Protein backbone atom coordinates (compact mmCIF):
# COMPACT_ATOMS: atom_id res chain seq x y z
CA UNK A 1 0.00 0.00 0.00
CA UNK A 2 2.94 2.36 0.42
CA UNK A 3 3.25 2.93 -3.32
CA UNK A 4 -0.40 3.99 -3.51
CA UNK A 5 0.33 6.79 -1.04
CA UNK A 6 2.65 8.35 -3.63
CA UNK A 7 -0.50 9.12 -5.64
CA UNK A 8 -2.99 9.72 -2.84
CA UNK A 9 -0.93 12.15 -0.74
CA UNK A 10 -0.34 14.80 -3.45
CA UNK A 11 -3.90 14.55 -4.78
CA UNK A 12 -5.32 14.91 -1.27
CA UNK A 13 -3.02 17.88 -0.65
CA UNK A 14 -4.25 19.42 -3.91
CA UNK A 15 -7.81 19.16 -2.63
CA UNK A 16 -6.81 20.79 0.66
CA UNK A 17 -5.05 23.59 -1.23
CA UNK A 18 -8.15 24.24 -3.33
CA UNK A 19 -10.21 24.67 -0.15
CA UNK A 20 -7.56 26.59 1.83
CA UNK A 21 -8.74 30.20 2.39
CA UNK A 22 -5.44 32.08 2.83
CA UNK A 23 -3.19 32.89 -0.13
CA UNK A 24 -0.21 33.61 2.12
CA UNK A 25 -0.14 30.28 3.98
CA UNK A 26 -1.41 28.02 1.19
CA UNK A 27 2.07 27.62 -0.43
CA UNK A 28 3.31 25.94 2.77
CA UNK A 29 1.43 22.85 1.61
CA UNK A 30 4.02 22.48 -1.15
CA UNK A 31 7.09 21.68 1.00
CA UNK A 32 5.04 19.68 3.51
CA UNK A 33 3.77 17.42 0.74
CA UNK A 34 7.18 17.41 -0.96
CA UNK A 35 8.94 16.17 2.18
CA UNK A 36 6.39 13.40 2.73
CA UNK A 37 6.49 12.30 -0.93
CA UNK A 38 10.31 12.37 -1.14
CA UNK A 39 10.68 10.44 2.12
CA UNK A 40 8.22 7.80 0.93
CA UNK A 41 9.80 7.46 -2.53
CA UNK A 42 13.29 7.11 -1.04
CA UNK A 43 11.99 4.53 1.43
CA UNK A 44 10.55 2.54 -1.47
CA UNK A 45 13.84 2.96 -3.31
CA UNK A 46 15.70 1.28 -0.47
CA UNK A 47 13.01 -1.23 0.54
CA UNK A 48 11.14 -2.11 -2.65
CA UNK A 49 7.63 -3.51 -2.31
CA UNK A 50 6.82 -7.01 -3.47
CA UNK A 51 4.21 -7.92 -6.06
CA UNK A 52 2.21 -5.16 -7.71
CA UNK A 53 -1.03 -4.11 -6.03
CA UNK A 54 -2.98 -4.91 -9.19
CA UNK A 55 -2.05 -5.92 -12.74
CA UNK A 56 -2.83 -2.31 -13.68
CA UNK A 57 -0.76 -0.47 -11.08
CA UNK A 58 2.44 -1.12 -9.17
CA UNK A 59 5.86 0.15 -8.11
CA UNK A 60 7.84 -1.93 -10.61
CA UNK A 61 11.61 -1.62 -11.25
CA UNK A 62 11.21 1.11 -13.89
CA UNK A 63 9.13 3.29 -11.57
CA UNK A 64 11.58 2.66 -8.74
CA UNK A 65 14.48 3.68 -11.00
CA UNK A 66 13.16 7.14 -11.93
CA UNK A 67 10.30 8.31 -9.68
CA UNK A 68 12.53 9.22 -6.68
CA UNK A 69 14.41 11.68 -8.91
CA UNK A 70 11.14 13.40 -9.85
CA UNK A 71 10.15 13.46 -6.18
CA UNK A 72 13.42 15.12 -5.15
CA UNK A 73 13.00 17.70 -7.91
CA UNK A 74 9.48 18.47 -6.70
CA UNK A 75 10.74 18.90 -3.14
CA UNK A 76 13.36 21.42 -4.31
CA UNK A 77 10.75 23.30 -6.35
CA UNK A 78 8.31 23.20 -3.42
CA UNK A 79 10.85 24.79 -1.07
CA UNK A 80 11.56 27.40 -3.74
CA UNK A 81 7.85 27.93 -4.36
CA UNK A 82 7.06 29.40 -0.93
CA UNK A 83 9.23 32.55 -1.24
CA UNK A 84 8.51 32.73 -4.97
CA UNK A 85 4.74 32.91 -4.50
CA UNK A 86 5.18 35.49 -1.74
CA UNK A 87 7.14 37.63 -4.18
CA UNK A 88 4.24 37.21 -6.60
CA UNK A 89 1.67 38.35 -4.07
CA UNK A 90 -0.26 40.24 -6.73
CA UNK A 91 -1.32 36.92 -8.29
CA UNK A 92 -3.78 34.57 -6.52
CA UNK A 93 -2.14 31.18 -6.00
CA UNK A 94 -5.06 28.83 -5.31
CA UNK A 95 -5.04 27.33 -8.80
CA UNK A 96 -1.23 27.29 -9.00
CA UNK A 97 -0.67 25.43 -5.71
CA UNK A 98 -3.53 23.00 -6.28
CA UNK A 99 -2.45 22.02 -9.78
CA UNK A 100 1.24 21.89 -8.87
CA UNK A 101 0.41 19.33 -6.19
CA UNK A 102 -1.97 17.46 -8.47
CA UNK A 103 0.75 17.25 -11.11
CA UNK A 104 2.98 15.37 -8.66
CA UNK A 105 0.26 12.84 -7.88
CA UNK A 106 -0.55 12.31 -11.56
CA UNK A 107 3.12 11.86 -12.47
CA UNK A 108 3.39 9.28 -9.68
CA UNK A 109 0.39 7.49 -11.19
CA UNK A 110 1.87 7.60 -14.70
CA UNK A 111 5.19 6.14 -13.55
CA UNK A 112 3.41 3.25 -11.82
CA UNK A 113 0.87 2.55 -14.58
CA UNK A 114 1.17 -1.06 -15.76
CA UNK A 115 -1.80 -0.83 -18.12
CA UNK A 116 -1.76 0.89 -21.50
CA UNK A 117 -5.02 2.73 -20.82
CA UNK A 118 -4.06 3.86 -17.31
CA UNK A 119 -0.75 5.14 -18.68
CA UNK A 120 -2.46 7.20 -21.37
CA UNK A 121 -5.07 8.67 -19.01
CA UNK A 122 -2.46 9.68 -16.44
CA UNK A 123 -0.17 11.30 -19.04
CA UNK A 124 -3.15 13.21 -20.48
CA UNK A 125 -4.10 14.36 -16.97
CA UNK A 126 -0.53 15.55 -16.36
CA UNK A 127 -0.73 17.56 -19.59
CA UNK A 128 -4.00 19.23 -18.61
CA UNK A 129 -2.81 20.00 -15.08
CA UNK A 130 0.20 21.93 -16.40
CA UNK A 131 -1.75 24.15 -18.80
CA UNK A 132 -2.82 26.83 -16.25
CA UNK A 133 0.65 26.79 -14.68
CA UNK A 134 2.32 27.91 -17.92
CA UNK A 135 0.27 31.13 -18.19
CA UNK A 136 0.65 32.03 -14.50
CA UNK A 137 2.38 35.28 -15.52
CA UNK A 138 -0.82 36.33 -17.30
CA UNK A 139 0.88 37.94 -20.30
CA UNK A 140 -0.10 37.76 -23.96
CA UNK A 141 3.01 35.74 -24.82
CA UNK A 142 2.32 33.35 -21.94
CA UNK A 143 -1.18 32.67 -23.26
CA UNK A 144 0.19 32.15 -26.76
CA UNK A 145 2.74 29.66 -25.42
CA UNK A 146 0.01 27.89 -23.46
CA UNK A 147 -2.16 27.44 -26.53
CA UNK A 148 0.80 26.11 -28.50
CA UNK A 149 1.60 23.69 -25.68
CA UNK A 150 -2.02 22.56 -25.52
CA UNK A 151 -2.46 22.13 -29.28
CA UNK A 152 0.86 20.45 -30.04
CA UNK A 153 0.86 18.41 -26.85
CA UNK A 154 -2.79 17.48 -27.39
CA UNK A 155 -1.98 16.26 -30.87
CA UNK A 156 0.82 14.12 -29.48
CA UNK A 157 -1.45 12.66 -26.82
CA UNK A 158 -4.09 11.89 -29.46
CA UNK A 159 -1.50 10.04 -31.55
CA UNK A 160 -0.41 8.03 -28.53
CA UNK A 161 -4.05 7.09 -27.93
CA UNK A 162 -4.31 5.82 -31.50
CA UNK A 163 -1.08 3.89 -30.91
CA UNK A 164 -2.61 2.33 -27.81
CA UNK A 165 -5.64 1.26 -29.82
CA UNK A 166 -3.36 -0.20 -32.50
CA UNK A 167 -1.40 -2.17 -29.91
CA UNK A 168 -4.64 -3.47 -28.43
CA UNK A 169 -5.80 -4.56 -31.86
CA UNK A 170 -2.44 -6.24 -32.45
CA UNK A 171 -3.16 -8.30 -29.34
CA UNK A 172 -6.68 -9.24 -30.44
CA UNK A 173 -5.52 -10.04 -33.96
CA UNK A 174 -2.87 -12.34 -32.49
CA UNK A 175 -5.37 -14.34 -30.48
CA UNK A 176 -5.23 -12.35 -27.26
CA UNK A 177 -8.20 -11.47 -25.08
CA UNK A 178 -7.76 -7.69 -25.12
CA UNK A 179 -5.65 -7.57 -21.94
CA UNK A 180 -3.73 -4.27 -22.21
CA UNK A 181 -1.46 -4.77 -19.21
CA UNK A 182 2.18 -4.66 -20.21
CA UNK A 183 2.81 -8.06 -18.63
CA UNK A 184 0.16 -9.70 -20.82
CA UNK A 185 1.31 -7.91 -23.97
CA UNK A 186 4.94 -8.92 -23.42
CA UNK A 187 3.90 -12.50 -22.70
CA UNK A 188 2.01 -12.60 -26.00
CA UNK A 189 5.26 -11.64 -27.74
CA UNK A 190 5.62 -12.89 -31.30
CA UNK A 191 1.90 -13.68 -31.50
CA UNK A 192 1.16 -9.95 -31.78
CA UNK A 193 0.24 -8.82 -35.30
CA UNK A 194 3.41 -7.40 -36.87
CA UNK A 195 1.76 -4.64 -39.01
CA UNK A 196 -0.33 -3.41 -36.11
CA UNK A 197 2.64 -3.52 -33.72
CA UNK A 198 4.72 -1.39 -36.09
CA UNK A 199 1.82 1.03 -36.56
CA UNK A 200 1.43 1.27 -32.78
CA UNK A 201 5.14 1.90 -32.30
CA UNK A 202 5.24 4.78 -34.79
CA UNK A 203 2.17 6.44 -33.27
CA UNK A 204 3.33 5.97 -29.68
CA UNK A 205 6.87 7.15 -30.41
CA UNK A 206 5.62 10.30 -32.13
CA UNK A 207 2.90 10.86 -29.51
CA UNK A 208 4.94 10.47 -26.34
CA UNK A 209 8.00 11.84 -28.18
CA UNK A 210 6.04 15.08 -28.52
CA UNK A 211 5.66 15.18 -24.74
CA UNK A 212 9.40 14.53 -24.37
CA UNK A 213 10.20 17.27 -26.89
CA UNK A 214 12.12 15.14 -29.37
CA UNK A 215 12.78 16.88 -32.69
CA UNK A 216 10.91 17.52 -34.94
CA UNK A 217 8.01 17.38 -32.42
CA UNK A 218 9.71 19.95 -30.21
CA UNK A 219 8.08 23.16 -31.46
CA UNK A 220 6.10 23.83 -28.27
CA UNK A 221 9.09 23.67 -25.95
CA UNK A 222 10.92 27.00 -26.54
CA UNK A 223 7.71 29.01 -26.13
CA UNK A 224 6.36 27.09 -23.14
CA UNK A 225 9.65 26.96 -21.26
CA UNK A 226 10.43 30.55 -22.14
CA UNK A 227 7.13 31.96 -20.85
CA UNK A 228 6.44 29.66 -17.88
CA UNK A 229 7.74 30.59 -14.41
CA UNK A 230 11.10 29.00 -13.65
CA UNK A 231 9.57 26.67 -11.07
CA UNK A 232 7.15 25.34 -13.72
CA UNK A 233 9.88 25.05 -16.34
CA UNK A 234 11.91 22.95 -13.90
CA UNK A 235 9.05 20.47 -13.43
CA UNK A 236 8.32 20.35 -17.15
CA UNK A 237 11.96 19.70 -18.07
CA UNK A 238 12.76 17.28 -15.26
CA UNK A 239 9.41 15.71 -14.43
CA UNK A 240 6.92 15.66 -17.30
CA UNK A 241 9.55 14.67 -19.87
CA UNK A 242 10.58 11.75 -17.65
CA UNK A 243 7.00 10.49 -17.62
CA UNK A 244 6.93 10.46 -21.43
CA UNK A 245 10.33 8.74 -21.59
CA UNK A 246 9.27 5.90 -19.31
CA UNK A 247 6.03 5.53 -21.30
CA UNK A 248 8.09 5.00 -24.47
CA UNK A 249 10.30 2.46 -22.67
CA UNK A 250 7.26 0.44 -21.56
CA UNK A 251 5.77 0.29 -25.06
CA UNK A 252 9.17 -0.43 -26.54
CA UNK A 253 9.47 -3.53 -24.33
CA UNK A 254 6.25 -4.84 -25.91
CA UNK A 255 7.43 -4.11 -29.46
CA UNK A 256 10.77 -5.78 -28.76
CA UNK A 257 8.96 -8.83 -27.37
CA UNK A 258 7.05 -8.98 -30.66
CA UNK A 259 10.35 -9.39 -32.49
CA UNK A 260 10.66 -5.83 -33.80
CA UNK A 261 13.65 -4.74 -31.73
CA UNK A 262 15.60 -3.67 -34.82
CA UNK A 263 12.88 -1.15 -35.68
CA UNK A 264 12.80 0.37 -32.20
CA UNK A 265 16.59 0.54 -32.19
CA UNK A 266 16.84 2.40 -35.50
CA UNK A 267 13.98 4.83 -34.87
CA UNK A 268 15.09 5.85 -31.38
CA UNK A 269 18.70 6.16 -32.53
CA UNK A 270 17.72 8.39 -35.47
CA UNK A 271 15.33 10.59 -33.46
CA UNK A 272 17.84 10.92 -30.65
CA UNK A 273 20.70 12.01 -32.88
CA UNK A 274 18.46 14.36 -34.87
CA UNK A 275 17.19 15.99 -31.66
CA UNK A 276 20.72 16.60 -30.38
CA UNK A 277 21.73 18.13 -33.71
CA UNK A 278 18.68 20.41 -33.97
CA UNK A 279 19.06 21.57 -30.37
CA UNK A 280 22.77 22.32 -30.80
CA UNK A 281 22.15 24.45 -33.89
CA UNK A 282 19.41 26.48 -32.20
CA UNK A 283 21.56 26.94 -29.09
CA UNK A 284 24.20 28.61 -31.24
CA UNK A 285 21.66 31.15 -32.53
CA UNK A 286 19.26 31.97 -29.68
CA UNK A 287 19.67 35.17 -27.64
CA UNK A 288 17.08 34.30 -24.97
CA UNK A 289 18.56 32.48 -21.99
CA UNK A 290 15.27 30.83 -20.98
CA UNK A 291 14.69 29.52 -24.50
CA UNK A 292 18.29 28.32 -24.36
CA UNK A 293 17.29 26.00 -21.52
CA UNK A 294 14.43 24.69 -23.66
CA UNK A 295 16.84 23.77 -26.44
CA UNK A 296 19.13 22.20 -23.85
CA UNK A 297 16.19 20.06 -22.74
CA UNK A 298 15.62 18.96 -26.35
CA UNK A 299 19.30 18.03 -26.52
CA UNK A 300 19.13 15.89 -23.40
CA UNK A 301 15.91 14.19 -24.49
CA UNK A 302 17.81 13.21 -27.64
CA UNK A 303 20.63 11.83 -25.51
CA UNK A 304 18.11 9.76 -23.52
CA UNK A 305 16.55 8.40 -26.71
CA UNK A 306 19.95 7.55 -28.15
CA UNK A 307 21.07 5.76 -25.00
CA UNK A 308 17.80 3.83 -24.68
CA UNK A 309 18.07 2.70 -28.31
CA UNK A 310 21.26 0.81 -27.48
CA UNK A 311 19.81 -1.32 -24.68
CA UNK A 312 22.06 -2.89 -22.04
CA UNK A 313 24.80 -0.47 -20.98
CA UNK A 314 23.28 2.34 -23.08
CA UNK A 315 19.90 2.08 -21.36
CA UNK A 316 21.60 1.84 -17.96
CA UNK A 317 23.47 5.07 -18.71
CA UNK A 318 20.23 6.67 -19.98
CA UNK A 319 18.49 5.93 -16.67
CA UNK A 320 21.50 7.40 -14.90
CA UNK A 321 21.14 10.43 -17.17
CA UNK A 322 17.48 10.81 -16.19
CA UNK A 323 18.62 11.59 -12.66
CA UNK A 324 21.37 13.93 -13.82
CA UNK A 325 19.15 15.80 -16.25
CA UNK A 326 16.43 16.17 -13.60
CA UNK A 327 18.80 17.72 -11.07
CA UNK A 328 20.75 20.02 -13.38
CA UNK A 329 17.72 21.27 -15.31
CA UNK A 330 15.93 22.02 -12.06
CA UNK A 331 18.86 24.09 -10.80
CA UNK A 332 19.20 25.98 -14.09
CA UNK A 333 15.52 26.86 -14.40
CA UNK A 334 15.29 28.09 -10.81
CA UNK A 335 18.38 30.29 -11.07
CA UNK A 336 17.28 31.53 -14.50
CA UNK A 337 14.01 32.57 -12.86
CA UNK A 338 15.93 34.59 -10.29
CA UNK A 339 17.94 36.34 -12.98
CA UNK A 340 14.86 36.95 -15.12
CA UNK A 341 12.99 38.65 -12.28
CA UNK A 342 15.98 40.76 -11.28
CA UNK A 343 16.78 41.86 -14.83
CA UNK A 344 13.21 42.35 -15.98
CA UNK A 345 14.23 40.81 -19.34
CA UNK A 346 15.61 37.58 -20.73
CA UNK A 347 17.61 38.32 -23.89
CA UNK A 348 21.31 39.04 -24.11
CA UNK A 349 20.47 42.37 -25.78
CA UNK A 350 18.83 43.53 -22.53
CA UNK A 351 20.59 41.57 -19.78
CA UNK A 352 24.25 42.06 -18.87
CA UNK A 353 26.44 42.05 -15.80
CA UNK A 354 24.29 39.86 -13.57
CA UNK A 355 27.44 38.78 -11.72
CA UNK A 356 27.40 42.28 -10.22
CA UNK A 357 23.67 42.55 -9.57
CA UNK A 358 22.80 38.99 -8.51
CA UNK A 359 26.20 37.42 -7.80
CA UNK A 360 24.93 34.27 -6.06
CA UNK A 361 22.32 33.42 -8.68
CA UNK A 362 24.86 34.16 -11.42
CA UNK A 363 27.39 31.86 -9.77
CA UNK A 364 24.86 29.03 -9.51
CA UNK A 365 23.83 29.65 -13.13
CA UNK A 366 27.44 29.25 -14.29
CA UNK A 367 27.95 26.14 -12.16
CA UNK A 368 24.74 24.75 -13.62
CA UNK A 369 26.09 25.48 -17.10
CA UNK A 370 29.17 23.34 -16.46
CA UNK A 371 27.04 20.61 -14.88
CA UNK A 372 24.54 20.35 -17.73
CA UNK A 373 27.28 20.41 -20.38
CA UNK A 374 28.85 17.30 -18.83
CA UNK A 375 31.90 18.73 -17.11
CA UNK A 376 33.38 16.53 -14.36
CA UNK A 377 32.79 15.86 -11.54
CA UNK A 378 29.08 16.37 -12.16
CA UNK A 379 26.90 13.37 -12.93
CA UNK A 380 26.10 14.23 -16.59
CA UNK A 381 29.77 13.70 -17.48
CA UNK A 382 29.64 10.06 -16.42
CA UNK A 383 26.19 9.26 -17.82
CA UNK A 384 26.96 10.86 -21.19
CA UNK A 385 30.34 9.14 -21.28
CA UNK A 386 28.57 5.85 -20.64
CA UNK A 387 26.22 6.49 -23.57
CA UNK A 388 29.11 7.41 -25.87
CA UNK A 389 31.03 4.26 -24.91
CA UNK A 390 27.94 2.11 -25.42
CA UNK A 391 27.46 3.70 -28.85
CA UNK A 392 31.02 2.86 -29.86
CA UNK A 393 30.79 -0.64 -28.41
CA UNK A 394 27.58 -1.18 -30.36
CA UNK A 395 29.36 -0.54 -33.65
CA UNK A 396 28.01 2.99 -34.18
CA UNK A 397 31.28 4.89 -34.40
CA UNK A 398 29.89 7.48 -36.81
CA UNK A 399 26.92 8.14 -34.52
CA UNK A 400 29.28 8.55 -31.56
CA UNK A 401 31.41 11.03 -33.52
CA UNK A 402 28.35 13.04 -34.55
CA UNK A 403 27.07 13.00 -30.98
CA UNK A 404 30.36 14.35 -29.64
CA UNK A 405 30.41 17.05 -32.32
CA UNK A 406 26.86 18.12 -31.41
CA UNK A 407 27.74 18.17 -27.71
CA UNK A 408 30.65 20.47 -28.53
CA UNK A 409 28.33 22.80 -30.46
CA UNK A 410 25.88 22.80 -27.54
CA UNK A 411 28.68 23.65 -25.12
CA UNK A 412 29.76 26.58 -27.29
CA UNK A 413 26.19 27.82 -27.62
CA UNK A 414 25.49 27.66 -23.89
CA UNK A 415 28.75 29.25 -22.76
CA UNK A 416 28.34 32.05 -25.34
CA UNK A 417 24.97 33.10 -23.95
CA UNK A 418 25.43 32.37 -20.25
CA UNK A 419 28.67 34.33 -19.97
CA UNK A 420 27.16 37.18 -21.99
CA UNK A 421 24.37 37.42 -19.40
CA UNK A 422 26.66 37.07 -16.38
CA UNK A 423 29.65 39.13 -17.50
CA UNK A 424 29.99 42.75 -18.57
CA UNK A 425 28.66 46.05 -17.26
CA UNK A 426 25.04 46.06 -16.06
CA UNK A 427 22.64 48.14 -18.11
CA UNK A 428 21.07 51.14 -16.42
CA UNK A 429 17.56 49.74 -16.71
CA UNK A 430 18.62 46.41 -15.25
CA UNK A 431 19.64 47.96 -11.91
CA UNK A 432 16.01 48.83 -11.20
CA UNK A 433 15.17 45.13 -11.27
CA UNK A 434 16.77 44.62 -7.85
CA UNK A 435 13.68 46.22 -6.33
CA UNK A 436 11.65 43.35 -7.78
CA UNK A 437 13.87 40.45 -6.65
CA UNK A 438 16.53 40.38 -3.99
CA UNK A 439 18.77 37.36 -3.53
CA UNK A 440 17.16 35.74 -0.55
CA UNK A 441 18.63 32.53 0.83
CA UNK A 442 15.29 30.78 0.40
CA UNK A 443 15.53 31.32 -3.37
CA UNK A 444 19.07 29.92 -3.56
CA UNK A 445 18.99 26.84 -1.35
CA UNK A 446 16.96 24.71 -3.79
CA UNK A 447 19.17 25.13 -6.89
CA UNK A 448 22.25 24.72 -4.69
CA UNK A 449 20.90 21.45 -3.28
CA UNK A 450 20.11 20.13 -6.76
CA UNK A 451 23.63 20.91 -7.97
CA UNK A 452 25.11 19.18 -4.93
CA UNK A 453 23.02 16.07 -5.69
CA UNK A 454 24.26 16.16 -9.28
CA UNK A 455 27.84 16.36 -8.07
CA UNK A 456 27.23 13.57 -5.57
CA UNK A 457 25.88 11.35 -8.34
CA UNK A 458 29.08 11.99 -10.27
CA UNK A 459 31.50 11.41 -7.41
CA UNK A 460 29.65 8.49 -5.85
CA UNK A 461 26.68 6.73 -7.36
CA UNK A 462 24.83 4.88 -4.56
CA UNK A 463 24.89 1.12 -4.97
CA UNK A 464 21.13 0.98 -4.41
CA UNK A 465 20.54 3.22 -7.42
CA UNK A 466 22.87 1.13 -9.55
CA UNK A 467 20.92 -2.02 -8.77
CA UNK A 468 17.62 -0.24 -9.41
CA UNK A 469 18.80 0.76 -12.88
CA UNK A 470 19.99 -2.80 -13.49
CA UNK A 471 16.56 -4.19 -12.64
CA UNK A 472 14.86 -1.61 -14.85
CA UNK A 473 17.14 -2.50 -17.77
CA UNK A 474 16.41 -6.16 -17.17
CA UNK A 475 12.69 -5.38 -17.25
CA UNK A 476 12.56 -3.31 -20.45
CA UNK A 477 15.91 -3.57 -22.20
CA UNK A 478 17.23 -7.13 -22.13
CA UNK A 479 20.83 -7.87 -21.08
CA UNK A 480 22.16 -6.03 -18.07
CA UNK A 481 25.69 -4.61 -17.74
CA UNK A 482 27.49 -5.09 -14.43
CA UNK A 483 26.75 -2.09 -12.22
CA UNK A 484 29.70 0.27 -11.69
CA UNK A 485 30.37 1.17 -8.08
CA UNK A 486 32.46 4.33 -8.40
CA UNK A 487 32.70 7.24 -10.79
CA UNK A 488 35.93 5.78 -12.18
CA UNK A 489 34.17 2.48 -12.86
CA UNK A 490 31.32 4.32 -14.57
CA UNK A 491 33.80 6.05 -16.86
CA UNK A 492 35.44 2.74 -17.68
CA UNK A 493 32.37 0.50 -18.06
CA UNK A 494 31.60 -0.75 -21.55
CA UNK A 495 28.75 -2.54 -23.18
CA UNK A 496 31.15 -5.30 -24.25
CA UNK A 497 31.93 -6.45 -20.72
CA UNK A 498 30.97 -10.09 -20.21
CA UNK A 499 27.44 -10.32 -18.89
CA UNK A 500 25.52 -13.16 -17.38
CA UNK A 501 21.90 -12.06 -17.71
CA UNK A 502 19.90 -12.65 -14.55
CA UNK A 503 16.45 -14.26 -14.68
CA UNK A 504 13.81 -12.07 -16.34
CA UNK A 505 11.92 -9.58 -14.21
CA UNK A 506 8.22 -9.31 -14.92
CA UNK A 507 6.58 -5.91 -15.07
CA UNK A 508 4.42 -6.72 -12.06
CA UNK A 509 7.15 -7.94 -9.69
CA UNK A 510 10.05 -6.31 -7.96
CA UNK A 511 11.75 -8.67 -5.59
CA UNK A 512 11.09 -11.57 -3.30
CA UNK A 513 10.24 -9.25 -0.44
CA UNK A 514 6.63 -9.41 0.74
CA UNK A 515 4.38 -6.53 -0.15
CA UNK A 516 3.83 -4.04 2.63
Secondary structure, DSSP 8 states (H G I E B T S, - for coil): -HHHHHHHHHHHHHHHHHH---HHHHTHHHHHHHHHHHHHHHHHHHS--SS-SBTTB---HHHHHHHHHHHHHHHHHHHHHHHHHHHTTTS--HHHHHHHHHHHHHHHHHHTB-BHHHHHHHHHHHHHHHHHHHTTT--HHHHHHHHHHHHHHHHHHHHHHHHHHHHHHHHHHTT-----BHHHHHHHGGGS-HHHHHHHHHHHHHHHHHHHT-TTS-TTHHHHHHHS-HHHHHHIIIIIHHHHHHHHHHHHHHHHHTT-HHHHHHHHHHHHHHHHHHHHHHHHH--BHHHHHHHHHHHHHHHHHHHHHH-HHHHHHHHHHHHHHHHHHHHHHHHHHHHHHHHS--BTTT---HHHHSHHHHHHHHHHHHHHTT-TTSHHHHHHHHHHHHHHHTT-HHHHHHHHHHHHHHHHHHHHHHHHHHSS---HHHHGGGGT----GGGTHHHHHHHHHHHHHHH---HHHHHHHHHHHHHHTSS------SHHHHHH--TTS---------TT---SS---
